[in-house]
Amino acid sequence: MKFLIPINSTSKVSVFAIWLFHVCGMIGISYGNKDLFLSFTPVNLIISFFLLFVNQIQITQREILSVFTIFLIGMICEILGVNYGYIFGDYVYLDNLGTKVFGVPILIGINWVILTFITGSISSYIFKKNLKFSILFGAIFMILLDLIIEPVAPLLGFWIFDLPSVPLQNYVGWFLIGLATQFIYQKFVVNKEIPFSANLLLANIIFFTFLNFQEI
């Protein structure tokens, strides 16, 4: 697939960095000092966020407002979830995602932005100018990614649900919030960046799929 190939020097360096971090993380968490490598999770998310926007085709006031709106939606929904059990079910965040606001790590809001952008860019590429399909499948891609994150999230010190298994409510909530954030991305981010987003998405898929098969 051509869109997986970096198209400029900035993209090449960014893609190399993101794969290096994720491969080192897989090896370190599985076979090295798990706690040490997990302590770098906030750093990895911040770097991913920074590189994602270094590689954007354009950054205008419209794009910045979109990022801020998606961040706020993610944070507000998560705060309601953690404190009242709304939207996603009853769960709490653990300590490996950094500083919290009302029980929710600030990086979770940033992660909503990252996931919306990287899944949305691929959905937009596949469905071209079909806005409705791009929004719908962007949200579906977000759920599919969540499906491979949830089983290992407690083991990585990210979050944990009160129930023995992740409730269906969580995935319904992800889909509904995903629809909202995808609408903002697809509607207001005009020029979608593909190469870095595709690599970051694939790196996340491989990272969490790999950890699902490890004893961590």
C-alpha positions, 0 to 999 in steps of 0.5 A: 500500500503506497500510503505506508511509504514515507514521502519526505525526510521529516516523515522518514525520521518520524516513522523511524522514531515511532517504530524504534520506540514501539519495538523497544517497548515490546522487547523491554516490557516482555523480556526486560525491565517491565516497570522501567519501560512502562514508566516511559509510557507518558514520554512515548505518548507525548512524542507520538503527539508531537510527531503526529503534528509535525507531519500534518500537511497544514496547521491552521486555526481550524486544525488547532480548534479541532484538536482542542475540541477532540481533547475536551470531548475525550477528557469530559467523557472520561471524567464522567466515566471515572467519577460517575460510571457514565458512558464507559462503565465503572473503571479507574485509571492506574498510575502509568499514564501520568498526571490526572485531572479529576481522576483522568490522566491528561494524556488520555485526552491527548490519546483521544486526539491521536487515535482520532487522527490516525484512524480517521486519516486511514478511513478518509483515504479508503473512502475518499470524499464519502464523509459519512463512511469516513466518520463511521469507519473511523469510529469502527477502527477506533473500537477495533484498536480498543479491543486489542488494548483492553485485555492488557491495559490493567497489566500495563498499569493503564486502567482497570474496570470494576467487573472481571471483564470489559463491559459492552457499555465500554465499546458502545461508549467508544463508538458513540464518542468516536463518531463525535470526534471523527465528525470533527476530524473528517469535517474540519481537518481538510488535508489529511496526513497519511504516511506517519498516521498509517505507520503509527496506527500499524505500530500500535496494532502490532505493539498491543497484539504482541503484548496480548500473547506475552506473559507480562 
